[in-house]
């Protein structure tokens, strides 16, 4: 039987009709493998994964291949987005055994879950031979297979942890900028060659370092950030019609994307482009930020108020069909004159497959009115195409990133609808994902999933709620963030200054995952450090500050050689080195003078600046305690380590203090 029909994961539901007798991850599968005395075949992927779809069509929908799988294995389907812990431990094994990783991930394991052979995508003929070979080895040379599995588990558990150093200092951050500059592409932006992924966390660090303006590399940092941000915004990786970024570019020029759109990428990039605008006033940054925010609301928002995980790369079984254009299609929509103009403007020169092109925008056209009209017409025509599938499960961590980005963007661009969207997502997570002092990772259609939250869920949601508090002054978000961070300190700490990725009472896998480095999203450890640092700045808590500093120890080790994988940690470290600066805004929340002070604080590019906003006499937020009006007027107090300068009552005075 295929047991996926009742799954909450859209990815698992995509396989519910396979002739493969799929199990969900769980004890039932382990028990069945032990009863039948056969290996587990664990297949890990996610709904927007193009090559996952290819392997599914070639192998899992094929009756002959399915019969072979069913006869010789117990088959387990895992959504890596629902179970990042399962994905992490088997990805470690796959990378150790093969030297590379990716999805779909294919793992053969003992009934106890110990991996003994791994890989990624296999074409059907090769996969069928592999199934037969692994089964024959299991039945004919069991002792060698079991020994292989034991050795792998032993080696993974004995691998030395990334050593931790002291808290980063200004020189550490300067060396990190130099390290990034060593792999920077000055012509095309980004780091390294193809494929190129949006380096969101590294860009956040570079913007903060450049804004601090204290190090010798400040100009270099800003130049790298701006060149990369502009190149991405003008390339095919950015949807020039509908806004939003694809997962990555398959080439070094940002031209041809891998077309899936992920919530986490767009949330992180939305925040970075907003911060770029805040630092420089760039018109391009403003446009891309607002378009990406509109994309999130239009295409990623769920009916319950959360944000869906991803949009697929494929539609009608073809990668990129929804987004690519031929010159003929553009002429058909726009007519001859506007069509010729648009073909040249968007460089429709056969950059993709079968004579189609993804749209680029090397420069802004002089005729803004014509540009708006052409874009609107093409977007309206594209709306009639078959849309890519959407994975509409709500992931706590990635919604936390979206809450932070939308709250800040809404506040800085006077878009109350964006702040309200952040508030609605936070409310959904509070009501549906929070279970006592626990956090559930996913929900779908208003129904919470059963999977426990991992470190990034607690940390990213805490970051989002603290940002939402700073924008709205609503203390409930501050308190909820504090409760999440208590769980981080109590249930995830490793005793050496770092954090495990799973809680102390999580399901025991063959390895307790712990990866302090950034990947597509901030590492749970660095995300926790950032939220802990902000909370400490709002409360004066030495416990939270010490925990944040302990979690940043690995940044010192990574800064010289692996700075690209420590971008968020470096950004948090820059905030720690800068203070962070604390601003307490005291005044009636709807008073225009209070709002003017609040806006002046939010518009500051001081790295990691933390804002507390409250009514006079408010004691809920420790940073506000004892700070009152000045001669009856709303006031701003600029502080560092809870030591404050004289209060100011005008936006100009606050800007001068900052």
HELIX and SHEET records of a PDB file:
HELIX    1   1 UNK A   10  UNK A   14  1                                   5    
HELIX    2   2 UNK A   27  UNK A   36  1                                  10    
HELIX    3   3 UNK A   50  UNK A   55  1                                   6    
HELIX    4   4 UNK A   56  UNK A   60  3                                   5    
HELIX    5   5 UNK A   63  UNK A   72  1                                  10    
HELIX    6   6 UNK A   84  UNK A   98  1                                  15    
HELIX    7   7 UNK A  124  UNK A  140  1                                  17    
HELIX    8   8 UNK A  142  UNK A  158  1                                  17    
HELIX    9   9 UNK A  170  UNK A  182  1                                  13    
HELIX   10  10 UNK A  200  UNK A  212  1                                  13    
HELIX   11  11 UNK A  218  UNK A  234  1                                  17    
HELIX   12  12 UNK A  263  UNK A  280  1                                  18    
HELIX   13  13 UNK A  283  UNK A  295  1                                  13    
HELIX   14  14 UNK A  296  UNK A  300  3                                   5    
HELIX   15  15 UNK A  327  UNK A  334  1                                   8    
HELIX   16  16 UNK A  336  UNK A  345  1                                  10    
HELIX   17  17 UNK A  368  UNK A  382  1                                  15    
HELIX   18  18 UNK A  396  UNK A  412  1                                  17    
HELIX   19  19 UNK A  416  UNK A  428  1                                  13    
HELIX   20  20 UNK A  429  UNK A  433  3                                   5    
HELIX   21  21 UNK A  455  UNK A  472  1                                  18    
HELIX   22  22 UNK A  475  UNK A  491  1                                  17    
HELIX   23  23 UNK A  524  UNK A  539  1                                  16    
HELIX   24  24 UNK A  542  UNK A  551  1                                  10    
HELIX   25  25 UNK A  553  UNK A  558  1                                   6    
HELIX   26  26 UNK A  563  UNK A  565  5                                   3    
HELIX   27  27 UNK A  567  UNK A  578  1                                  12    
HELIX   28  28 UNK A  592  UNK A  602  1                                  11    
HELIX   29  29 UNK A  622  UNK A  624  5                                   3    
HELIX   30  30 UNK A  651  UNK A  657  1                                   7    
SHEET    1   A 5 UNK A  22  UNK A  24  0                                        
SHEET    2   A 5 UNK A  73  UNK A  79  1                                        
SHEET    3   A 5 UNK A  39  UNK A  45  1                                        
SHEET    4   A 5 UNK A 105  UNK A 109 -1                                        
SHEET    5   A 5 UNK A 115  UNK A 119 -1                                        
SHEET    1   B 3 UNK A 196  UNK A 197  0                                        
SHEET    2   B 3 UNK A 248  UNK A 249 -1                                        
SHEET    3   B 3 UNK A 257  UNK A 258 -1                                        
SHEET    1   C 5 UNK A 261  UNK A 262  0                                        
SHEET    2   C 5 UNK A 308  UNK A 311 -1                                        
SHEET    3   C 5 UNK A 390  UNK A 395 -1                                        
SHEET    4   C 5 UNK A 442  UNK A 444 -1                                        
SHEET    5   C 5 UNK A 447  UNK A 448 -1                                        
SHEET    1   D 2 UNK A 314  UNK A 315  0                                        
SHEET    2   D 2 UNK A 318  UNK A 319 -1                                        
SHEET    1   E 2 UNK A 434  UNK A 435  0                                        
SHEET    2   E 2 UNK A 438  UNK A 439 -1                                        
SHEET    1   F 4 UNK A 610  UNK A 614  0                                        
SHEET    2   F 4 UNK A 582  UNK A 586  1                                        
SHEET    3   F 4 UNK A 635  UNK A 640 -1                                        
SHEET    4   F 4 UNK A 643  UNK A 644 -1                                        
END                                                                             
